[in-house]
């Protein structure tokens, strides 16, 4: 049925207009009136710049009464005639024969690159390939201009995305959830760290009831001015958003203070996101180890596997009393299992090859999202989604920040928690060092070891005396005053009297600390690396001879926290860290 017989263009369901373009191997939007007409070459919808010419020809045809040439719907211009010959006469047939050799893209890669970040871990329905829908999806997005981020992710660096689920009540059916009349707090918070090589990711859940210092927060006002919201010495983590006018940038600053990781972007959703996104993909499969009947969340399930969407899905992720100890920490584990199931559903061919689901998912995701202005358009969001979708679900590890009961609260009335520094510090160090929490297979481990062997050799050999180490220290991403602090530490505690302060590096925002040195300075470089605990990856030989009395160049990066603190993180997570893999289905207990 065409648009006119349905009563006008406003009644067309865009999901019904997606067709597979045989020339490109991609799904595209068909906006012409004939269901049998082929999608135009180049993948442009009929409403686009080149499609306009066709509309003009159709108009002239109607005015003059002359018939319009049609391409037979059963055969595209690149298909062979029924008799099997390559094509028409002359060189055109040879060209068509050559074109037929091009392989179509695999379904997992072509379906609009639809895998992004589900509900915060994959919340973006990737690349929206239709020009005609660009403005529609762009109009769905809400963005906030905040302070406290990195200024934007870079394709050749690790990416840190802060996913915030608020407890703000919005829309019908959410009366039983969240705080009434609240501006919304950071009810569910996940720091999603994607490795530089995009092979793995760590999704770290931060409990809302964590007691910690909240830093001062510059917030941008509607008139363009900036207001400083004072911090607090010790408060619940969830008050880093909403309380006293704090915006998501405040939560980003709080997370950096906690982990030492600079957040690149934030994505924020409310309760409705769970309902709309799960409905868009046709439900998410979850497993429960026993019958559930929770009167508070109204979750009622029998033992076994269920496909949940809408209100049921929201009840599943919000219930506190159905699983584990009934605490917020148990709810975090349940949410992680749900997000893993959502990722698997997003990555499935059932979703990626279904144009209707892709449209619904893109529409629901963009309507649900509030993001920072750095990714506040479909184009920018698409670039980020393409980077995040490179990670295989088997290499996405969910973990929960290690915590202890708050010792300041009386026994039997434990409502808040504090950081377990003994376990949390090594975990943060692993994330800062871009070390995966996913168990690496033996073959992959051997390949990585071979690749690192040459770099590790740079640390082996004789070392110069401390008084002979000549180095100029620059701050390229460390805390303010890091260069002077390191200089004083080297001179006073290590005896490196020839060290000097180079000030701020001409190249700011350096992610990793580096040490550049000449071939004849290798013994000095090894000595300095031993003093500071530099990993082999920090060693950058120039391959040239340094001049007499020329200093080495030490540039402190974002991984630098304090003088005397080793930069190389541990290679194995501490024992007892709660974690789960996104590729594995686990029954909630």
BELMOMO-V131489 format. One record per pair of residues at least 12 apart in sequence whose ideal C-beta (glycine too) atoms are under 8 Angstrom apart, sorted by the first residue. I is the first residue (numbers start at 0). J is the second residue. D is the distance in whole Angstrom. If there is no record, write none. Layout:
i,j,d
I,J,D
I,J,D
This chain:
i,j,d
0,34,8
1,32,5
1,33,7
1,34,7
2,32,6
3,32,7
13,28,7
13,132,7
13,358,6
14,354,6
14,355,4
14,358,4
14,359,6
15,355,7
16,28,5
16,29,5
16,30,7
17,29,7
17,354,3
17,355,7
17,357,7
17,358,7
18,38,5
18,354,8
20,38,4
20,42,6
21,75,6
21,77,7
21,78,8
21,103,8
22,40,6
22,42,8
22,75,7
22,77,6
23,41,8
23,42,5
23,104,8
24,103,4
24,104,4
24,109,5
25,42,6
25,104,7
25,109,5
25,111,7
25,128,6
26,109,7
26,110,6
26,111,6
26,128,7
26,354,5
26,357,7
27,42,5
27,44,7
27,128,6
27,129,6
28,44,5
28,129,4
28,131,6
28,132,6
29,44,7
29,45,7
30,44,5
30,45,4
30,46,5
30,50,7
30,131,6
31,45,5
31,53,7
33,72,8
35,72,3
36,69,8
36,70,7
36,72,7
37,70,6
37,72,7
37,75,5
37,76,8
39,53,7
40,76,8
42,128,7
43,130,6
44,129,6
44,130,6
44,131,5
46,130,8
46,131,5
47,130,5
47,131,7
76,95,8
77,95,6
77,98,6
77,99,7
79,95,7
79,99,7
106,348,6
106,351,6
106,352,5
107,346,8
107,348,7
107,351,6
110,351,4
110,352,6
110,353,8
110,354,8
110,357,6
111,124,7
111,125,6
111,126,6
111,127,6
111,128,5
111,357,5
111,361,8
112,125,4
112,126,4
112,128,8
112,381,8
112,384,7
112,385,6
112,388,7
113,125,5
113,126,8
113,345,7
113,350,7
113,351,6
113,357,5
113,360,7
113,361,7
114,345,5
114,346,6
114,351,7
114,384,8
114,388,4
115,364,7
115,380,8
115,383,8
115,384,3
115,387,6
115,388,6
116,160,7
116,162,7
116,191,7
116,266,7
116,384,7
116,387,5
117,276,7
117,338,6
117,341,4
117,342,5
117,344,8
117,345,5
118,162,8
118,268,7
118,272,6
118,273,7
118,276,6
118,338,6
118,341,6
119,162,3
119,163,8
119,164,7
119,187,8
119,189,6
119,191,7
119,266,6
119,268,7
119,338,7
120,162,7
120,189,7
120,191,6
120,202,5
120,338,5
120,341,8
120,342,6
120,395,7
120,581,8
121,341,7
121,342,5
121,345,5
121,387,7
121,388,8
122,162,7
122,266,6
122,268,7
122,272,8
122,276,8
122,364,6
122,367,7
122,368,6
123,364,6
123,368,8
123,380,6
123,381,8
123,383,7
123,384,4
123,387,8
124,357,7
124,360,4
124,361,4
124,364,5
124,365,8
124,384,8
125,361,8
125,381,7
125,384,4
125,385,7
125,388,6
126,381,5
126,384,7
126,385,7
127,361,6
127,377,6
127,381,7
132,358,8
132,361,8
133,377,6
135,362,8
136,361,6
136,362,7
136,365,5
136,377,5
137,365,8
137,376,6
137,377,5
139,362,7
139,365,4
139,366,5
139,368,8
140,365,5
140,368,6
140,370,7
140,375,6
140,376,7
140,377,7
140,380,7
141,368,7
141,369,4
141,370,7
142,369,7
142,370,5
142,371,7
142,372,5
142,374,8
142,375,3
142,376,8
143,246,6
143,247,6
143,248,8
143,369,6
143,370,8
143,371,6
143,372,7
144,219,5
144,371,7
144,372,5
145,218,8
145,219,7
145,246,5
145,247,6
145,248,3
145,251,7
145,265,7
145,371,5
145,372,8
146,216,8
146,217,5
146,218,7
146,219,7
146,225,7
146,248,5
147,216,7
147,217,8
147,248,4
147,249,7
147,251,4
147,252,4
147,255,7
147,262,7
148,248,7
148,251,6
148,261,7
148,262,6
148,263,6
148,264,6
148,265,8
148,371,6
148,373,7
149,261,5
149,262,7
149,263,5
149,508,7
150,373,7
150,508,7
151,263,7
151,264,7
151,373,5
152,263,4
152,264,6
152,383,6
152,386,7
154,382,8
154,386,6
155,195,7
156,195,6
156,510,5
157,192,7
157,193,6
157,194,6
157,195,5
157,433,5
157,510,7
158,192,7
158,193,4
158,263,6
158,383,8
158,386,6
158,387,7
159,190,6
159,191,7
159,192,5
159,193,8
159,260,5
159,261,7
159,262,5
159,263,5
160,190,8
160,191,4
160,193,7
160,262,7
160,263,6
160,264,5
160,265,7
160,266,6
160,383,8
160,387,8
161,188,7
161,189,8
161,190,6
161,191,8
161,247,8
161,250,7
161,251,6
161,254,6
161,262,5
161,264,7
161,265,4
161,266,7
162,187,8
162,188,7
162,189,4
162,190,8
162,191,6
162,265,8
162,266,5
162,267,8
162,268,8
163,185,5
163,187,7
163,188,6
163,240,6
163,247,6
163,250,6
163,265,6
163,266,7
163,267,4
163,268,8
164,185,8
164,186,6
164,187,3
164,188,7
164,267,8
164,268,6
164,269,7
164,272,8
165,177,8
165,183,4
165,184,6
165,185,7
165,186,6
165,240,7
165,241,7
165,267,6
165,268,7
165,269,5
166,178,6
166,181,7
166,183,6
166,184,6
166,186,4
166,237,8
166,270,8
167,181,6
167,182,7
167,183,3
167,241,8
167,269,5
167,270,8
168,181,7
168,270,7
169,269,5
169,270,7
169,271,6
170,270,8
170,271,5
172,274,8
172,310,6
173,270,5
173,271,7
175,295,8
175,296,8
175,297,7
176,270,5
176,313,7
176,317,6
177,270,7
181,241,7
182,241,4
183,240,7
183,241,5
183,269,7
184,207,7
184,237,4
184,238,6
184,240,6
184,241,5
184,242,7
185,207,6
185,236,7
185,237,5
185,238,8
185,239,6
185,240,4
185,241,8
185,250,5
186,207,6
186,237,6
187,204,8
187,207,7
187,331,8
187,334,6
188,204,7
188,205,5
188,207,7
188,236,7
188,237,8
188,250,7
188,254,8
189,202,5
189,203,7
189,204,5
189,205,7
190,202,7
190,203,5
190,205,7
190,254,6
190,258,7
190,260,7
190,262,7
191,203,8
191,387,8
192,260,7
192,430,5
193,386,7
193,387,6
193,390,6
194,390,8
194,433,5
194,435,6
195,433,6
197,386,6
197,389,4
197,390,6
198,390,7
198,391,8
198,394,6
198,435,7
199,390,6
199,394,4
199,395,7
199,396,7
199,435,4
199,436,8
199,437,5
200,387,8
200,390,5
200,394,7
200,395,5
200,396,7
201,395,8
201,396,5
201,398,6
201,430,6
201,435,7
201,436,5
202,335,7
202,338,7
202,395,6
202,396,7
202,397,5
202,398,7
202,581,8
203,258,8
203,398,5
203,399,7
203,400,6
203,426,8
203,430,7
204,331,5
204,334,7
204,335,7
204,397,7
204,398,7
204,399,5
204,400,7
205,236,6
205,254,7
205,257,7
205,400,5
206,236,7
206,327,6
206,328,6
206,331,7
206,399,7
206,400,6
206,402,6
206,416,6
207,235,7
207,236,6
207,237,4
207,327,6
208,235,6
208,236,7
208,237,7
208,327,6
208,414,7
208,415,5
208,416,6
209,235,7
209,236,4
209,400,7
209,402,6
209,415,7
209,416,6
209,417,7
209,418,7
210,233,5
210,234,7
210,235,6
210,236,8
210,405,6
210,407,8
210,415,5
210,416,7
210,417,5
211,233,7
211,234,7
211,236,6
211,253,7
211,256,8
211,257,6
211,417,7
211,418,7
212,230,7
212,231,7
212,232,6
212,233,6
212,234,8
212,256,7
213,230,5
213,231,5
213,234,5
213,236,8
213,238,7
213,239,5
213,245,8
213,249,7
213,253,6
214,230,5
214,249,8
214,252,5
214,253,6
214,256,5
215,227,6
215,228,7
215,229,6
215,230,5
216,228,5
216,230,7
216,239,8
216,245,6
216,246,8
216,248,7
216,249,4
216,252,6
217,248,8
218,244,6
218,245,7
218,246,5
218,248,7
218,249,7
219,246,8
219,248,8
226,244,7
228,243,5
228,244,6
228,245,5
228,249,7
229,243,8
235,415,7
236,253,7
239,252,8
239,253,4
247,265,5
247,267,6
247,369,8
247,371,7
248,265,8
248,371,8
250,265,7
251,265,6
257,418,7
258,427,5
258,430,7
258,431,8
259,427,6
259,431,6
259,560,6
260,427,7
260,430,6
260,431,6
261,557,6
263,373,8
264,370,7
264,371,5
264,373,6
264,374,5
264,383,7
265,370,7
265,371,5
266,368,6
266,369,8
266,370,5
267,368,7
267,369,4
267,370,7
268,367,5
268,368,6
268,369,7
269,367,8
270,313,6
270,317,8
271,367,7
272,363,8
272,367,4
272,368,8
273,312,5
273,313,5
273,316,6
274,308,8
274,309,5
274,310,6
274,312,6
274,313,5
275,363,4
275,366,7
275,367,6
276,341,7
276,360,7
276,363,5
276,364,6
276,367,6
277,307,7
277,308,4
277,309,6
277,312,4
277,341,7
278,308,5
278,309,5
278,359,8
278,363,7
279,356,7
279,359,4
279,360,4
279,362,7
279,363,4
279,364,8
280,308,8
280,341,8
280,344,5
280,345,7
280,350,6
280,356,6
280,359,8
280,360,6
281,306,8
281,308,7
281,344,8
281,349,8
281,350,8
281,356,7
282,306,4
282,307,6
282,308,4
282,312,8
283,306,7
283,307,6
283,308,7
283,312,6
283,337,7
283,340,5
283,341,5
283,344,5
284,304,6
284,305,7
284,306,5
284,307,8
284,340,6
284,344,7
284,584,7
285,304,7
285,305,6
285,306,8
285,307,6
285,315,6
285,336,7
285,337,6
285,340,6
285,587,7
286,303,7
286,304,5
286,305,8
286,584,6
286,585,7
286,586,4
286,587,7
287,300,5
287,301,8
287,302,6
287,303,7
287,305,7
287,321,8
287,586,6
287,587,5
288,302,7
288,586,4
288,587,7
288,588,4
289,302,5
289,588,7
290,302,5
291,318,8
291,321,5
293,314,7
293,318,5
293,320,6
293,321,5
295,318,7
295,319,7
295,320,6
296,314,4
296,315,8
296,317,5
296,318,4
296,319,8
296,320,8
296,321,7
297,310,8
297,314,6
298,311,7
298,314,4
298,315,6
298,318,5
298,321,6
312,337,8
315,333,7
315,337,6
316,330,8
316,333,7
316,334,5
316,337,5
317,330,8
318,330,7
318,333,7
321,333,8
321,587,8
322,587,5
322,588,6
323,588,7
328,399,7
328,402,7
328,416,8
328,577,8
331,399,5
332,399,7
332,577,7
332,579,7
332,587,8
333,587,5
335,397,4
335,399,8
335,579,5
336,579,6
336,584,8
336,585,5
336,587,6
338,397,7
338,581,7
339,392,7
339,395,8
339,397,7
339,579,7
339,580,7
339,581,4
339,582,7
339,583,7
339,584,7
339,585,8
340,584,7
342,392,5
342,395,7
342,581,5
343,392,6
343,581,7
343,582,7
343,584,8
345,360,8
346,392,6
365,377,7
365,380,8
391,582,8
392,581,4
392,582,4
393,437,7
393,580,7
393,581,8
393,582,4
394,435,7
394,437,5
395,437,8
395,580,7
395,581,4
395,582,7
396,435,7
396,436,4
396,437,5
396,578,5
396,579,7
396,580,6
396,581,7
397,578,6
397,579,5
397,580,8
397,581,7
398,426,7
398,436,6
398,572,8
398,576,6
398,577,7
398,578,4
399,576,8
399,577,4
399,578,8
400,418,7
400,423,6
400,426,8
401,418,7
401,419,4
401,421,8
401,422,4
401,423,5
401,426,7
401,573,7
401,575,7
401,576,6
401,577,8
402,416,4
402,417,6
402,418,6
402,419,6
402,423,8
403,416,6
403,417,6
403,418,8
403,419,5
404,416,6
404,417,8
405,417,5
421,573,8
422,573,4
422,575,7
422,576,6
425,568,7
425,569,5
425,572,7
425,573,5
426,572,6
426,573,7
426,576,6
428,568,4
428,569,6
429,568,5
429,569,6
429,570,8
429,572,6
430,568,8
431,557,8
431,558,5
431,568,6
432,534,7
432,558,7
432,566,7
432,567,6
432,568,3
434,568,5
434,569,7
434,570,6
436,572,5
436,576,8
436,578,6
437,580,7
451,535,7
454,535,4
454,536,6
454,538,7
455,535,5
456,535,8
457,521,8
457,524,8
457,525,8
457,535,6
457,538,4
457,540,7
458,525,6
458,528,6
458,529,8
458,535,5
458,538,7
459,525,8
460,521,7
460,522,7
460,525,6
461,522,5
461,525,7
462,522,6
462,525,5
462,526,4
462,529,6
463,522,4
463,523,5
463,525,8
463,526,5
464,526,7
465,493,5
465,494,4
465,495,5
465,526,7
465,530,7
466,494,6
466,495,7
466,496,6
466,497,7
467,497,7
467,523,7
467,526,8
468,489,8
468,495,5
468,497,6
468,498,7
468,523,5
468,526,5
468,527,5
468,530,8
468,551,8
469,497,4
469,498,8
469,520,8
469,523,7
469,548,7
469,549,8
469,550,4
469,551,7
470,489,8
470,495,7
470,497,7
470,498,5
470,499,7
470,514,8
470,523,7
470,527,6
470,550,5
470,551,4
470,552,7
470,553,5
471,498,8
471,499,5
471,500,8
471,501,4
471,550,4
471,551,7
471,552,6
471,553,7
472,485,5
472,486,5
472,489,8
472,498,6
472,499,7
472,500,6
472,501,6
472,553,5
472,555,7
473,501,4
473,502,7
473,503,7
473,504,4
473,552,7
473,553,7
473,554,5
473,555,7
474,502,7
474,503,5
474,504,6
474,554,8
474,555,5
475,503,8
475,504,3
475,506,6
475,507,6
475,508,7
475,509,3
475,554,4
475,555,6
475,556,6
476,504,8
476,507,7
476,508,5
476,509,4
476,510,7
476,555,7
476,556,4
476,557,4
476,558,8
476,559,7
477,512,8
477,555,4
477,556,7
477,557,7
477,559,4
477,560,8
478,559,8
478,560,7
478,561,8
481,555,5
481,559,6
481,562,8
482,500,5
482,501,6
482,502,6
482,503,8
482,555,7
483,500,6
484,561,7
484,562,5
485,531,8
485,553,8
485,555,7
485,559,8
485,562,5
486,498,5
486,499,7
486,500,5
487,562,8
488,562,4
488,563,6
489,530,7
489,562,8
492,563,8
493,530,5
495,527,7
495,530,7
497,550,7
499,550,7
501,552,8
504,554,5
506,554,8
508,557,7
509,554,6
509,555,8
509,556,4
509,557,7
510,556,5
510,557,5
510,558,7
511,536,7
511,537,7
511,556,5
511,557,7
511,558,6
512,533,7
512,537,5
512,553,7
512,554,7
512,555,5
512,556,4
512,558,6
512,559,5
512,566,5
513,537,5
513,539,5
513,552,8
513,553,8
513,554,5
513,556,7
514,527,6
514,528,7
514,533,6
514,537,5
514,538,6
514,539,6
514,551,6
514,552,7
514,553,5
514,554,8
515,539,5
515,540,8
515,541,6
515,551,6
515,552,4
515,554,8
516,538,8
516,539,7
516,540,6
516,541,7
516,545,7
516,551,4
516,552,8
517,540,7
517,541,6
517,543,6
517,544,5
517,545,3
517,549,7
517,551,8
518,540,7
518,541,8
518,542,7
518,543,7
518,544,6
518,545,8
519,544,5
519,545,6
520,545,5
520,551,6
521,540,7
523,551,6
524,538,6
524,540,8
524,551,6
527,551,7
527,553,7
531,562,8
531,563,8
531,565,8
531,566,7
532,564,7
532,565,3
532,566,6
532,567,7
533,566,6
533,567,7
534,566,6
534,567,3
536,567,8
537,566,7
